[in-house]
Amino acid sequence: MSANNSYESILVFSVAGGDESVQALTEKFKSLVEENGALESIDEWGKRRLAYPINDETEGYYILLRFASGPDFPAELERIVKITEGVLRSLVIKTE
């Protein structure tokens, strides 16, 4: 088993706080990944309509992070995402 695995994480941010809060959250998670692994790419999908309302919001800002890190970091990333205000949904998966 290699020391670094490849992962993808999709994050959906609330747009209620405006563009400044979205950019702040994007930078926060980008720097968090860079500190704990190697950020391969960040793909900003932008503002899109949600399939169903989350916390009375109908739109969210989507970003996709591709990164390589040790096996312990994804759990830490999920923990930080859960306690961060402004994140509506997230998913972290291991890629081949």
Buried (B, 14 or more C-beta within 10 A) or exposed (E): EEEEBBBBBBBBBBBBEEEEBBEEBBEBBBEBBEEBBEBEEBEEEEEEEBEEEBEEEEBBBBBBBBBBBEEEBBEEBEEBBEEBEBBBEBEBEEEE
